[in-house]
Amino acid sequence: MSTASPPGETPCDVRFGQVGLACVRVRDANPAALCEDLERRVHAAPQMFTRTAVVLDMSHLPALPDDGTVDALLEAIRAAGMLPVGLAYGDSQTDALAQRMGLPVIARFREAFERAGITDHADATPAPDSAAEGDAPAPTSLTGQQHTRNVRSGQQIYARDRDLVITATVANGAEVIADGSIHVYGTLRGRALAGAQGDESARIFCTDFRPELVSIAGHYRVFEEIPRQFEGKAVQCRLEGEKLLIEKL
């Protein structure tokens, strides 16, 4: 059964988190429409999306689709050039579906379900005890992580629980990620992902703006979507609701 998305909306959202894992949040359980939308995104930014590992999130559908429809959605993702690697955390039905599909449930998207009030609390698997695992969040008073060398193509820098300050160039094909804000006092040519754990107040500051992609709390814009008047300028990127804004400093 296909549930059409409201007029004016695309069939899905695509959000990025840390380590480049993308979440395809489906709003229309129509495999053909999903494939067409994802193919458009891959064509617009092939270096970013081709063979990208993605998690299928069906939390915004009125009901969990049947197995055949889910299998067709997974195949639509593959046909578009991406690689589905799991299902976003949901309720017990999602767990059972993932087992039937032979896919893992990606718990790192659990918080989004719980904020939306979607989690089946009676059957949900308890969250890991991060303190027991030695993985408790760092204090917010930590100073920003500083990186003074050029970030080369293929290199990734991640500032956990803090801001990231780069005083050199971020090359094409490089990726800088922070749970807080990102400051680039040089040329940004690669990808910058701030608010990697969902902090919507995070910002990106740059003195020479030429990125492949910028993202804040999963909301992203690729090079082709960035107005040319900002190229090479000192800018800041911030969220206003669901919209990622770019403004001159």
Phi, psi and chi 1 to 4 in degrees:
 res  aa     phi    psi   chi1   chi2   chi3   chi4
   1 MET       -  135.4 -178.8  179.8   69.3      -
   2 SER  -105.6  132.3  172.8      -      -      -
   3 THR  -111.9  110.1  -54.6      -      -      -
   4 ALA   -70.5  144.8      -      -      -      -
   5 SER   -78.4  154.3   55.7      -      -      -
   6 PRO   -59.5  151.5  -22.3   33.3      -      -
   7 PRO   -55.3  139.8  -24.1   34.2      -      -
   8 GLY    88.1   -7.9      -      -      -      -
   9 GLU  -103.2  145.1  -72.1 -166.9   -3.8      -
  10 THR   -76.8  161.4   56.5      -      -      -
  11 PRO   -66.0  -16.7  -22.6   33.7      -      -
  12 CYS  -158.7  166.1   68.2      -      -      -
  13 ASP  -110.3  151.0  -69.1  -36.9      -      -
  14 VAL  -125.3  124.0  177.6      -      -      -
  15 ARG  -122.8  144.7  -56.0  -73.0  175.8   84.3
  16 PHE  -112.1  140.7  -87.2   84.3      -      -
  17 GLY  -117.5 -163.7      -      -      -      -
  18 GLN   -64.7  158.3   70.7 -174.6   74.8      -
  19 VAL    55.1   22.5  -57.2      -      -      -
  20 GLY    75.4    6.9      -      -      -      -
  21 LEU   -72.7  125.5 -171.5   65.6      -      -
  22 ALA   -99.0  148.2      -      -      -      -
  23 CYS  -114.2  117.8  177.8      -      -      -
  24 VAL   -95.0  103.7  173.5      -      -      -
  25 ARG   -92.5  107.9  178.4  177.9  -65.7  167.3
  26 VAL   -82.1  131.2  179.0      -      -      -
  27 ARG  -111.8   -6.2  -67.0 -162.1  -61.8 -101.6
  28 ASP  -142.8  115.5 -175.7  -15.9      -      -
  29 ALA   -81.9   48.7      -      -      -      -
  30 ASN  -113.0  105.7 -178.7  -29.4      -      -
  31 PRO   -57.8  -39.0  -25.0   35.0      -      -
  32 ALA   -64.7  -43.1      -      -      -      -
  33 ALA   -65.8  -39.6      -      -      -      -
  34 LEU   -63.3  -45.9  176.6   63.2      -      -
  35 CYS   -60.5  -43.5 -175.3      -      -      -
  36 GLU   -62.8  -43.1 -179.1 -179.7   -5.2      -
  37 ASP   -66.3  -43.8 -170.5   28.4      -      -
  38 LEU   -68.9  -36.5  -67.3  179.0      -      -
  39 GLU   -60.5  -38.6  -77.9 -178.6  -21.5      -
  40 ARG   -62.2  -42.1  175.7 -178.2   58.8   80.1
  41 ARG   -67.7  -41.4  -62.5  170.7 -168.9  -94.2
  42 VAL   -63.4  -41.5  171.7      -      -      -
  43 HIS   -64.6  -37.3  179.0   74.5      -      -
  44 ALA   -71.6  -33.0      -      -      -      -
  45 ALA  -143.3   70.8      -      -      -      -
  46 PRO   -60.9  -36.0   19.4  -31.2      -      -
  47 GLN   -65.8  -27.2  -70.9 -173.5  -29.5      -
  48 MET   -86.0  -38.4 -171.4   67.8 -159.4      -
  49 PHE  -107.3  -23.0  -70.7  117.0      -      -
  50 THR   -63.1  125.1  -60.5      -      -      -
  51 ARG    59.6   26.9  -63.8 -174.1   60.1   77.8
  52 THR   -73.1  136.5  -70.0      -      -      -
  53 ALA   -74.9  126.4      -      -      -      -
  54 VAL  -128.1  153.5  -59.4      -      -      -
  55 VAL  -111.3  130.8  174.5      -      -      -
  56 LEU   -86.7  121.4  179.4   60.7      -      -
  57 ASP  -114.2  115.6  177.4   -6.6      -      -
  58 MET  -111.0   21.1  -65.7  174.5  -73.5      -
  59 SER   -68.9  -19.4   64.0      -      -      -
  60 HIS   -96.2    5.8  -80.0 -144.7      -      -
  61 LEU   -87.2  150.1  -66.9  174.5      -      -
  62 PRO   -59.3  -33.0  -21.3   31.2      -      -
  63 ALA  -151.0  155.1      -      -      -      -
  64 LEU   -66.3  125.6 -165.1   66.0      -      -
  65 PRO   -65.0  164.9  -17.4   30.8      -      -
  66 ASP   -72.7  168.9   57.9   51.0      -      -
  67 ASP   -59.5  -39.6  -71.4   17.1      -      -
  68 GLY   -63.1  -40.6      -      -      -      -
  69 THR   -67.4  -41.9  -59.8      -      -      -
  70 VAL   -63.5  -41.6  174.3      -      -      -
  71 ASP   -61.3  -39.3 -168.8   53.6      -      -
  72 ALA   -67.9  -35.8      -      -      -      -
  73 LEU   -65.9  -41.2  -68.0  172.2      -      -
  74 LEU   -63.3  -40.2  -66.6  169.6      -      -
  75 GLU   -68.0  -34.1 -174.0   55.7   38.5      -
  76 ALA   -63.4  -38.7      -      -      -      -
  77 ILE   -63.3  -44.5  -66.9  172.2      -      -
  78 ARG   -63.8  -42.2  -64.7 -174.1 -171.6   98.4
  79 ALA   -63.5  -29.1      -      -      -      -
  80 ALA   -77.7  -10.9      -      -      -      -
  81 GLY   106.1    5.6      -      -      -      -
  82 MET  -104.8  170.0  -61.0  178.5  176.1      -
  83 LEU  -123.2  106.0  -60.8  175.6      -      -
  84 PRO   -69.3  130.1   24.3  -31.6      -      -
  85 VAL  -119.0   -4.8  -63.5      -      -      -
  86 GLY   173.2  178.9      -      -      -      -
  87 LEU  -109.3  145.1  -57.3 -176.8      -      -
  88 ALA   -68.6  145.5      -      -      -      -
  89 TYR   -55.0  133.4 -175.5   93.6      -      -
  90 GLY  -141.0 -137.5      -      -      -      -
  91 ASP   -96.2 -167.9   55.8   18.8      -      -
  92 SER   -64.3  -30.1   56.2      -      -      -
  93 GLN   -64.4  -40.0  -71.6 -177.7  -53.9      -
  94 THR   -64.3  -40.8  -53.2      -      -      -
  95 ASP   -59.5  -45.9  -73.2  -23.4      -      -
  96 ALA   -65.2  -40.1      -      -      -      -
  97 LEU   -62.5  -45.3  172.2   63.6      -      -
  98 ALA   -59.2  -39.5      -      -      -      -
  99 GLN   -65.0  -41.0  -69.8 -176.3   34.8      -
 100 ARG   -66.4  -33.1  -67.2 -165.3  -60.6  -87.7
 101 MET   -84.3   -7.4  -66.3  -70.6  165.4      -
 102 GLY    69.4   33.6      -      -      -      -
 103 LEU  -121.5  151.6  -69.1  171.1      -      -
 104 PRO   -78.3  159.1   29.4  -35.1      -      -
 105 VAL   -98.6  123.5  174.0      -      -      -
 106 ILE   -88.3  104.8  -51.5  -60.7      -      -
 107 ALA   -70.6  -17.8      -      -      -      -
 108 ARG   -67.6  -13.6   66.0 -178.4  -63.3  -93.5
 109 PHE   -96.6    8.7  -67.5  100.3      -      -
 110 ARG   -62.6  -40.4  174.0  176.8 -179.4  166.4
 111 GLU   -57.6  -38.2 -177.2 -177.6   -3.4      -
 112 ALA   -63.6  -37.8      -      -      -      -
 113 PHE   -65.6  -43.8  -82.3   89.8      -      -
 114 GLU   -68.4  -35.7  -67.1  177.7  -21.1      -
 115 ARG   -63.8  -34.2  -75.7 -158.9  -54.4  -95.6
 116 ALA   -83.5   -3.5      -      -      -      -
 117 GLY    72.5   27.5      -      -      -      -
 118 ILE   -96.5  -23.5  -62.7  169.8      -      -
 119 THR   -62.2  137.1  -59.3      -      -      -
 120 ASP   -80.9   91.1 -178.0  -11.9      -      -
 121 HIS   -65.0  -27.8  -66.0  -75.8      -      -
 122 ALA   -67.6  -34.1      -      -      -      -
 123 ASP  -110.1   -4.1  -63.4  -34.0      -      -
 124 ALA   -67.2  144.3      -      -      -      -
 125 THR   -72.9  131.4  -58.7      -      -      -
 126 PRO   -58.8  146.4  -20.8   31.2      -      -
 127 ALA   -66.8  145.1      -      -      -      -
 128 PRO   -60.3  147.1  -20.3   31.5      -      -
 129 ASP   -80.2   93.9 -175.2  -11.0      -      -
 130 SER   -63.7  -32.0   59.0      -      -      -
 131 ALA   -65.8  -39.3      -      -      -      -
 132 ALA   -66.8  -29.0      -      -      -      -
 133 GLU   -86.6    0.9  -64.2  174.3   -5.5      -
 134 GLY    72.5   28.4      -      -      -      -
 135 ASP  -124.0   29.8 -164.3   27.8      -      -
 136 ALA   -66.6  147.3      -      -      -      -
 137 PRO   -58.0  142.3  -23.1   33.4      -      -
 138 ALA   -74.2  152.4      -      -      -      -
 139 PRO   -58.6  146.8  -20.5   31.8      -      -
 140 THR   -72.1  -11.2   55.1      -      -      -
 141 SER   -81.2   -2.1   60.0      -      -      -
 142 LEU   -59.6  141.0  -74.6  173.7      -      -
 143 THR   -73.9  161.8   57.9      -      -      -
 144 GLY   -65.6  149.5      -      -      -      -
 145 GLN   -80.4  129.2  177.3  175.1  -40.2      -
 146 GLN  -107.7  140.9  -62.0 -177.3   22.1      -
 147 HIS  -135.0  118.3 -171.7   84.3      -      -
 148 THR  -103.1   -4.7   59.3      -      -      -
 149 ARG  -103.9  160.3  -63.0 -178.6  179.1  179.6
 150 ASN   -59.6  141.4  -69.6  -21.9      -      -
 151 VAL   -95.4  111.1 -174.1      -      -      -
 152 ARG   -79.1  161.4  -57.2 -179.0  -57.4  -83.4
 153 SER   -56.4  132.0  179.0      -      -      -
 154 GLY    87.8   -9.6      -      -      -      -
 155 GLN   -89.9  147.6 -173.0  177.3    5.7      -
 156 GLN  -128.5  132.3 -177.5 -171.8   83.7      -
 157 ILE  -117.7  128.8  -55.3  -64.8      -      -
 158 TYR  -127.6  123.2  172.9   40.6      -      -
 159 ALA  -102.5  106.3      -      -      -      -
 160 ARG   -83.4  129.6  179.3  173.8 -179.5  144.7
 161 ASP    61.4   25.5  -61.0  -44.2      -      -
 162 ARG  -161.0  175.4   64.4 -175.2   75.8 -168.3
 163 ASP   -77.5  161.9  -70.3   -3.1      -      -
 164 LEU  -122.4  128.8  175.9   61.7      -      -
 165 VAL  -117.3  119.2  179.6      -      -      -
 166 ILE  -111.9  125.1  -53.2  -75.4      -      -
 167 THR  -109.0   24.5   58.2      -      -      -
 168 ALA  -143.9 -163.0      -      -      -      -
 169 THR   -89.9  141.5  -65.1      -      -      -
 170 VAL  -104.7  109.4  179.4      -      -      -
 171 ALA   -75.3  163.6      -      -      -      -
 172 ASN   -55.7  136.4  -71.2  -36.8      -      -
 173 GLY    84.1   -3.9      -      -      -      -
 174 ALA   -92.8  161.3      -      -      -      -
 175 GLU  -139.1  127.2 -168.9  169.6   70.2      -
 176 VAL  -118.8  132.1  -67.9      -      -      -
 177 ILE  -132.9  141.2  -53.5  170.5      -      -
 178 ALA  -146.3  144.8      -      -      -      -
 179 ASP   -72.1  -24.2  -71.0  -13.4      -      -
 180 GLY  -102.3 -140.3      -      -      -      -
 181 SER   -89.2  163.6  -64.0      -      -      -
 182 ILE  -121.3  131.1  -65.8  175.2      -      -
 183 HIS  -120.2  120.3  -52.4 -106.2      -      -
 184 VAL  -117.1  104.7 -178.6      -      -      -
 185 TYR   -93.5   60.6  -62.3  108.9      -      -
 186 GLY  -178.6 -158.6      -      -      -      -
 187 THR   -90.6  129.9  -58.4      -      -      -
 188 LEU  -104.4  107.5  171.3   60.8      -      -
 189 ARG  -111.0  -21.8  -63.4 -173.9 -178.8  -84.2
 190 GLY   -91.4 -140.2      -      -      -      -
 191 ARG  -112.3  138.5  -59.5 -174.2  -73.6  -93.4
 192 ALA  -126.4  121.6      -      -      -      -
 193 LEU  -122.8  103.9  -65.7   82.6      -      -
 194 ALA   -98.9  162.5      -      -      -      -
 195 GLY    58.4   43.2      -      -      -      -
 196 ALA   -63.1  -23.6      -      -      -      -
 197 GLN  -100.6   15.8  -64.0  -70.2  -11.5      -
 198 GLY   102.7    9.3      -      -      -      -
 199 ASP   -73.4  103.5 -177.7    2.1      -      -
 200 GLU   -76.9   -8.9  -63.3 -176.3   -9.3      -
 201 SER   -87.6   -6.8   67.8      -      -      -
 202 ALA   -64.8  154.8      -      -      -      -
 203 ARG  -136.4  165.2  -59.3 -166.6  178.4 -161.3
 204 ILE  -121.0  125.4  -62.3  171.1      -      -
 205 PHE  -116.7  137.1  -58.3   90.7      -      -
 206 CYS  -150.5  140.5  179.1      -      -      -
 207 THR   -90.7  -18.8   57.9      -      -      -
 208 ASP  -143.7   97.1 -174.5   -0.5      -      -
 209 PHE   -97.0  107.9 -169.1   67.6      -      -
 210 ARG  -145.0   48.8  -51.4  171.4 -170.9  -90.1
 211 PRO   -80.2  158.6   34.4  -38.0      -      -
 212 GLU   -77.9  -36.2  -65.0  172.7  -32.9      -
 213 LEU  -160.9  142.7  175.0  144.8      -      -
 214 VAL  -125.8  144.2  -71.8      -      -      -
 215 SER  -144.9  139.4  169.6      -      -      -
 216 ILE  -130.7  120.2  -62.0  176.7      -      -
 217 ALA    51.1   37.4      -      -      -      -
 218 GLY    89.7  -13.5      -      -      -      -
 219 HIS   -85.8  124.0  -57.1  -92.9      -      -
 220 TYR  -130.2  161.0   74.1   92.7      -      -
 221 ARG  -138.2  135.7  -67.4  176.8   72.7  170.7
 222 VAL   -96.9  169.2  -64.4      -      -      -
 223 PHE   -50.7  -43.7  174.8   79.5      -      -
 224 GLU   -66.0  -18.8  -68.7   78.6    3.9      -
 225 GLU   -98.1    0.4  -60.7  172.8  -14.8      -
 226 ILE   -95.6  121.5  -63.9  172.1      -      -
 227 PRO   -55.9  138.8  -24.7   34.5      -      -
 228 ARG   -63.8  -22.4  -65.2  -77.0   76.2   81.8
 229 GLN   -66.7  -13.8   68.9  -99.1   31.5      -
 230 PHE   -93.8   -9.9  -64.0  119.3      -      -
 231 GLU   -64.8  127.2 -174.5  173.4   -8.5      -
 232 GLY    78.0    3.3      -      -      -      -
 233 LYS   -98.1  166.3  -55.0  -61.1 -177.2 -178.1
 234 ALA   -84.0  119.9      -      -      -      -
 235 VAL  -136.5  167.4  -53.8      -      -      -
 236 GLN  -128.6  147.6   70.8  163.6  -35.2      -
 237 CYS  -116.6  135.8  -55.8      -      -      -
 238 ARG  -149.3  163.5   63.7 -178.7  179.6   87.5
 239 LEU   -96.9  140.4  -78.5 -175.6      -      -
 240 GLU  -130.1   97.9 -172.0  172.4  -79.8      -
 241 GLY    67.6 -124.5      -      -      -      -
 242 GLU   -93.4    0.2  -65.8  -79.2  -50.7      -
 243 LYS  -103.0  131.2 -172.2  174.1 -177.9 -179.6
 244 LEU   -90.1  115.2 -163.7  158.1      -      -
 245 LEU   -99.5  146.3  -59.3  179.7      -      -
 246 ILE  -120.7  127.1  -58.1  171.4      -      -
 247 GLU  -135.6  145.6  -58.0  167.6  -25.7      -
 248 LYS   -71.1  142.6  -70.1 -176.3  179.3  178.9
 249 LEU   -83.2      -  -72.4  174.7      -      -
